[in-house]
Amino acid sequence: MKIKDLPENMNLGKVKVKTPDGKVGTWKSQWCKGVWLTPENPETPGQIIPVFVEDLKETLEWEVLEII
């Protein structure tokens, strides 16, 4: 399933995704040029990483791995 397949009004804050370049994490927030993900890494709990995009619409093609 991809993000575009989720209900239109769904809160993505509990969605674990995989980006086209293989980054995996839980969606935390977004801005016009990217998304903040929390990766699953027990060595760095609470870490948040930015994933930059040209257009936020690109994220609609990201794979949904899990809805927490």
Sequence and secondary structure as in RCSB ss.txt:
>XXXX:A:sequence
MKIKDLPENMNLGKVKVKTPDGKVGTWKSQWCKGVWLTPENPETPGQIIPVFVEDLKETLEWEVLEII
>XXXX:A:secstr
 BGGGS TT  GGGEEEE TTS EEEEEEEETTEEEEE   TTSTT  EEEE SSGGGGGGSEEEEE 
